[in-house]
Amino acid sequence: MPERANELVQKTTASLNDLRTPVALRRSIEQHQDNLLSLAKALLVAGKSEQEILEILDSAFSSYKKELTKTIVTLGNEQ
């Protein structure tokens, strides 16, 4: 099951690897990719329902959106 989770995360985030992004932003994306893999494994092992997964992802992506926005604004201020 963990290998399947890894495959799904890699497939889902593959397009991010092609982006030309600043180093700080790349680190944020890689960190969240690792977090997403851990989350996918945990959700699969826990046998969560689709509704539970949606609720967890809504929360996780809301947090990621805030951090990503902060990183982008910081990069903008450095220029």
N, CA, C and O of each residue as an XYZ file, in Angstrom:
316
protein
N       0.817     -1.207      0.000
C       0.000      0.000      0.000
C       0.857      1.267      0.000
O       0.541      2.192     -0.748
N       1.931      1.358      0.803
C       2.745      2.572      0.759
C       3.344      2.844     -0.626
O       3.481      4.004     -1.015
N       3.700      1.801     -1.368
C       4.246      2.010     -2.709
C       3.186      2.623     -3.628
O       3.496      3.489     -4.445
N       1.964      2.182     -3.495
C       0.854      2.749     -4.281
C       0.674      4.224     -3.938
O       0.446      5.049     -4.822
N       0.778      4.550     -2.655
C       0.664      5.950     -2.233
C       1.777      6.776     -2.869
O       1.538      7.886     -3.344
N       2.983      6.237     -2.878
C       4.114      6.941     -3.480
C       3.872      7.169     -4.963
O       4.138      8.260     -5.469
N       3.373      6.161     -5.667
C       3.078      6.294     -7.092
C       2.030      7.379     -7.341
O       2.173      8.184     -8.262
N       0.984      7.398     -6.525
C      -0.082      8.386     -6.698
C       0.420      9.803     -6.456
O       0.092     10.721     -7.207
N       1.212      9.976     -5.409
C       1.738     11.308     -5.107
C       2.672     11.764     -6.219
O       2.599     12.913     -6.655
N       3.545     10.880     -6.682
C       4.468     11.244     -7.763
C       3.701     11.640     -9.021
O       4.043     12.621     -9.682
N       2.665     10.872     -9.347
C       1.864     11.168    -10.534
C       1.127     12.499    -10.373
O       1.063     13.295    -11.310
N       0.578     12.735     -9.193
C      -0.198     13.944     -8.936
C       0.668     15.194     -8.974
O       0.219     16.241     -9.440
N       1.886     15.100     -8.499
C       2.736     16.283     -8.391
C       3.792     16.373     -9.487
O       4.638     17.267     -9.452
N       3.759     15.471    -10.454
C       4.787     15.435    -11.506
C       4.904     16.755    -12.256
O       6.012     17.176    -12.590
N       3.801     17.404    -12.522
C       3.860     18.651    -13.293
C       4.601     19.751    -12.546
O       5.130     20.672    -13.169
N       4.646     19.668    -11.223
C       5.372     20.676    -10.448
C       6.874     20.586    -10.689
O       7.587     21.582    -10.564
N       7.352     19.400    -11.032
C       8.785     19.216    -11.260
C       9.266     19.919    -12.516
O      10.462     20.173    -12.660
N       8.363     20.235    -13.423
C       8.731     20.890    -14.672
C       8.723     22.413    -14.574
O       9.165     23.099    -15.495
N       8.229     22.933    -13.475
C       8.151     24.382    -13.324
C       9.524     24.977    -13.050
O      10.338     24.394    -12.333
N       9.762     26.122    -13.618
C      10.983     26.867    -13.303
C      10.643     27.766    -12.124
O      10.010     28.810    -12.279
N      11.069     27.345    -10.962
C      10.705     28.080     -9.756
C      11.952     28.503     -8.996
O      12.991     27.847     -9.078
N      11.847     29.599     -8.259
C      12.961     30.009     -7.407
C      13.255     28.924     -6.361
O      12.383     28.127     -6.017
N      14.467     28.909     -5.876
C      14.896     27.879     -4.925
C      13.989     27.829     -3.694
O      13.600     26.745     -3.259
N      13.653     28.975     -3.136
C      12.811     28.989     -1.935
C      11.452     28.361     -2.198
O      10.921     27.638     -1.356
N      10.906     28.632     -3.339
C       9.606     28.070     -3.697
C       9.739     26.582     -3.979
O       8.864     25.803     -3.599
N      10.805     26.177     -4.629
C      11.051     24.761     -4.904
C      11.132     23.968     -3.602
O      10.589     22.867     -3.511
N      11.806     24.522     -2.596
C      11.909     23.840     -1.289
C      10.538     23.657     -0.672
O      10.246     22.601     -0.111
N       9.702     24.659     -0.768
C       8.350     24.569     -0.226
C       7.558     23.479     -0.942
O       6.862     22.693     -0.298
N       7.659     23.428     -2.257
C       6.946     22.410     -3.030
C       7.431     21.020     -2.656
O       6.622     20.111     -2.470
N       8.751     20.842     -2.542
C       9.304     19.530     -2.192
C       8.880     19.104     -0.791
O       8.568     17.936     -0.560
N       8.869     20.048      0.137
C       8.444     19.739      1.506
C       6.991     19.290      1.525
O       6.642     18.326      2.206
N       6.160     19.978      0.790
C       4.746     19.612      0.764
C       4.505     18.321     -0.011
O       3.546     17.601      0.267
N       5.355     18.029     -0.967
C       5.259     16.749     -1.662
C       5.551     15.609     -0.671
O       4.862     14.589     -0.671
N       6.562     15.791      0.158
C       6.869     14.796      1.189
C       5.720     14.667      2.188
O       5.366     13.563      2.602
N       5.146     15.805      2.569
C       4.022     15.781      3.506
C       2.809     15.085      2.887
O       2.095     14.345      3.564
N       2.588     15.330      1.604
C       1.467     14.705      0.909
C       1.642     13.187      0.851
O       0.675     12.441      1.000
N       2.864     12.740      0.637
C       3.134     11.308      0.614
C       2.841     10.691      1.984
O       2.206      9.640      2.073
N       3.299     11.337      3.033
C       3.022     10.835      4.389
C       1.524     10.803      4.664
O       1.015      9.849      5.253
N       0.826     11.840      4.237
C      -0.619     11.909      4.442
C      -1.328     10.809      3.655
O      -2.230     10.156      4.179
N      -0.925     10.600      2.400
C      -1.549      9.561      1.583
C      -1.370      8.192      2.221
O      -2.313      7.403      2.279
N      -0.172      7.907      2.697
C       0.092      6.618      3.344
C      -0.778      6.455      4.587
O      -1.370      5.397      4.802
N      -0.852      7.498      5.397
C      -1.629      7.429      6.632
C      -3.114      7.232      6.346
O      -3.781      6.456      7.030
N      -3.631      7.928      5.343
C      -5.048      7.804      5.007
C      -5.373      6.407      4.482
O      -6.415      5.842      4.815
N      -4.478      5.852      3.660
C      -4.693      4.509      3.143
C      -4.658      3.470      4.260
O      -5.510      2.584      4.320
N      -3.681      3.583      5.133
C      -3.547      2.635      6.243
C      -4.736      2.736      7.188
O      -5.206      1.725      7.711
N      -5.222      3.952      7.406
C      -6.336      4.172      8.338
C      -7.682      3.775      7.746
O      -8.673      3.687      8.471
N      -7.732      3.533      6.436
C      -8.988      3.133      5.802
C     -10.054      4.219      5.827
O     -11.241      3.929      5.976
N      -9.631      5.465      5.680
C     -10.570      6.590      5.713
C     -11.533      6.548      4.528
O     -11.191      6.076      3.444
N     -12.737      7.050      4.760
C     -13.739      7.132      3.695
C     -13.398      8.299      2.777
O     -12.581      9.152      3.124
N     -14.023      8.333      1.614
C     -13.776      9.423      0.675
C     -14.137     10.769      1.301
O     -13.408     11.743      1.113
N     -15.231     10.846      2.032
C     -15.640     12.099      2.670
C     -14.607     12.543      3.709
O     -14.274     13.726      3.792
N     -14.107     11.602      4.490
C     -13.079     11.944      5.480
C     -11.810     12.441      4.790
O     -11.181     13.395      5.247
N     -11.443     11.797      3.699
C     -10.254     12.213      2.953
C     -10.440     13.624      2.405
O      -9.521     14.439      2.480
N     -11.615     13.923      1.856
C     -11.893     15.268      1.338
C     -11.763     16.324      2.427
O     -11.190     17.389      2.195
N     -12.284     16.039      3.597
C     -12.210     16.994      4.709
C     -10.761     17.215      5.149
O     -10.355     18.345      5.421
N      -9.998     16.144      5.217
C      -8.596     16.253      5.615
C      -7.806     17.038      4.564
O      -6.989     17.892      4.907
N      -8.053     16.746      3.288
C      -7.342     17.454      2.222
C      -7.724     18.927      2.165
O      -6.868     19.771      1.900
N      -8.989     19.253      2.409
C      -9.397     20.655      2.443
C      -8.579     21.415      3.483
O      -8.103     22.522      3.229
N      -8.427     20.815      4.637
C      -7.652     21.441      5.706
C      -6.176     21.542      5.336
O      -5.555     22.588      5.528
N      -5.617     20.461      4.809
C      -4.196     20.445      4.455
C      -3.886     21.460      3.362
O      -2.889     22.177      3.450
N      -4.723     21.530      2.340
C      -4.447     22.450      1.239
C      -4.694     23.904      1.628
O      -4.078     24.809      1.066
N      -5.577     24.129      2.572
C      -5.775     25.486      3.082
C      -4.497     25.963      3.768
O      -4.061     27.098      3.576
N      -3.909     25.087      4.562
C      -2.658     25.410      5.236
C      -1.542     25.632      4.219
O      -0.760     26.576      4.343
N      -1.472     24.764      3.221
C      -0.439     24.883      2.189
C      -0.606     26.183      1.408
O       0.379     26.847      1.086
N      -1.841     26.542      1.108
C      -2.113     27.775      0.368
C      -1.568     28.983      1.125
O      -0.973     29.881      0.527
N      -1.771     29.001      2.431
C      -1.275     30.112      3.245
C       0.251     30.173      3.222
O       0.831     31.248      3.068
N       0.899     29.020      3.375
C       2.359     28.999      3.379
C       2.927     29.355      2.014
O       3.908     30.092      1.919
N       2.316     28.836      0.960
C       2.778     29.126     -0.391
C       2.624     30.613     -0.710
O       3.510     31.214     -1.318
N       1.518     31.198     -0.305
C       1.290     32.626     -0.511
C       2.352     33.441      0.215
O       2.893     34.397     -0.341
N       2.650     33.065      1.455
C       3.668     33.760      2.243
C       5.028     33.671      1.558
O       5.757     34.661      1.500
N       5.378     32.487      1.037
C       6.646     32.312      0.350
C       6.718     33.170     -0.902
O       7.748     33.789     -1.166
N       5.655     33.216     -1.666
C       5.637     34.008     -2.901
C       5.743     35.497     -2.587
O       6.471     36.221     -3.266
N       5.032     35.956     -1.573
C       5.098     37.374     -1.191
C       6.504     37.721     -0.728
O       7.023     38.784     -1.069
N       7.122     36.842      0.040
C       8.492     37.071      0.505
C       9.449     37.168     -0.681
O      10.319     38.039     -0.716
N       9.284     36.273     -1.646
C      10.130     36.323     -2.845
C       9.946     37.642     -3.598
O      10.909     38.222     -4.099
N       8.697     38.106     -3.669
C       8.408     39.367     -4.333
C       9.055     40.547     -3.631
O       9.511     41.489     -4.279
N       9.096     40.495     -2.312
C       9.698     41.576     -1.536
C      11.222     41.598     -1.646
O      11.851     42.630     -1.412
N      11.816     40.447     -2.005
C      13.272     40.359     -2.120
C      13.780     40.913     -3.441
O      14.980     41.138     -3.597
N      12.882     41.137     -4.392
C      13.310     41.619     -5.715
C      13.381     43.110     -5.766
O      13.724     43.676     -6.804
